[in-house]
């Protein structure tokens, strides 16, 4: 069934950082590609089997320079990362197995 704007009560509202996301997608970490569109926030799922019990997620915030990054750490479970718009999730420096990253966006 295609998208039906008549059933979408939020379609005309301006998006903000606190408004519900309009899109959710699985992120494939990459050292060369930015997210399209940039994410308004990220959620991560860390499997209990992750070595050491903590996953690393290397990101570049929207306002950072090319090549700049911050490494965040997450325990097992499903949780949001700190509120930050993200333009890249790096493969290098991010836990490769047992980690799923989801991007929230408005388009």
C-alpha positions as CSV (number, residue, x, y, z in Angstrom):
1,X,0.0,0.0,0.0
2,X,1.5,3.4,-1.0
3,X,1.9,6.4,1.4
4,X,-1.4,8.2,1.9
5,X,-1.0,11.9,2.9
6,X,-4.7,11.9,4.0
7,X,-3.7,9.5,6.9
8,X,-0.7,11.5,8.0
9,X,-1.7,14.1,10.6
10,X,1.9,15.4,10.9
11,X,2.6,15.9,7.2
12,X,2.3,19.7,7.3
13,X,4.2,20.4,10.5
14,X,7.7,21.9,10.3
15,X,10.3,19.5,11.5
16,X,12.5,20.1,14.5
17,X,15.0,18.2,16.5
18,X,12.3,17.1,18.9
19,X,9.6,16.2,16.3
20,X,9.1,12.6,15.4
21,X,11.4,11.2,12.7
22,X,9.8,10.7,9.3
23,X,12.3,8.1,8.2
24,X,14.2,5.3,9.9
25,X,16.9,3.3,8.1
26,X,19.7,0.9,8.9
27,X,23.1,2.6,8.5
28,X,26.0,0.9,6.7
29,X,29.2,2.4,8.3
30,X,31.6,3.9,5.7
31,X,34.9,5.8,5.8
32,X,34.1,7.6,2.5
33,X,30.3,8.2,2.3
34,X,28.2,10.6,4.3
35,X,24.6,9.7,5.2
36,X,22.0,11.0,2.7
37,X,20.1,12.6,4.2
38,X,22.1,13.5,7.4
39,X,20.6,11.9,10.5
40,X,18.7,14.0,13.0
41,X,19.7,11.4,15.6
42,X,21.0,7.8,15.8
43,X,19.8,4.8,17.7
44,X,22.0,1.7,18.2
45,X,21.4,-1.9,19.0
46,X,24.3,-3.7,20.6
47,X,24.1,-7.4,20.8
48,X,25.1,-9.0,24.2
49,X,27.8,-11.0,22.3
50,X,29.9,-7.8,21.5
51,X,33.4,-8.4,22.7
52,X,34.1,-6.6,25.9
53,X,30.4,-5.9,26.4
54,X,30.7,-2.3,25.0
55,X,30.4,-1.3,21.3
56,X,32.2,1.7,19.8
57,X,30.5,4.0,17.2
58,X,32.7,6.6,15.5
59,X,30.6,9.5,14.1
60,X,31.2,12.8,12.4
61,X,28.6,15.4,13.6
62,X,27.0,17.6,10.9
63,X,29.0,20.7,12.0
64,X,32.4,19.0,12.2
65,X,35.2,19.3,9.6
66,X,35.9,16.6,7.1
67,X,37.8,13.8,8.8
68,X,36.9,14.9,12.4
69,X,35.1,12.3,14.5
70,X,34.0,11.4,18.0
71,X,33.9,7.9,19.2
72,X,30.9,7.0,21.4
73,X,30.5,3.9,23.5
74,X,27.3,1.9,24.0
75,X,26.4,-1.1,26.3
76,X,24.3,-4.0,25.1
77,X,20.7,-3.2,24.2
78,X,18.8,-0.7,22.2
79,X,19.4,3.0,23.0
80,X,19.7,6.4,21.5
81,X,23.1,8.1,21.1
82,X,23.5,11.6,22.6
83,X,21.3,14.1,20.7
84,X,23.4,15.1,17.8
85,X,22.9,15.5,14.0
86,X,25.2,13.0,12.3
87,X,26.6,13.1,8.8
88,X,28.9,10.0,8.8
89,X,29.1,6.8,10.7
90,X,32.7,5.5,10.3
91,X,33.5,1.8,9.6
92,X,37.0,2.2,11.0
93,X,36.7,2.6,14.8
94,X,33.2,1.2,15.0
95,X,32.4,-2.2,16.3
96,X,31.7,-4.3,13.2
97,X,29.9,-7.3,14.6
98,X,26.9,-7.3,16.9
99,X,26.1,-3.6,16.2
100,X,23.1,-2.1,14.3
101,X,22.9,1.6,13.8
102,X,19.6,3.3,12.8
103,X,19.4,6.8,11.4
104,X,16.4,9.0,12.1
105,X,15.6,11.7,9.4
106,X,12.9,14.0,8.4
107,X,12.7,13.3,4.6
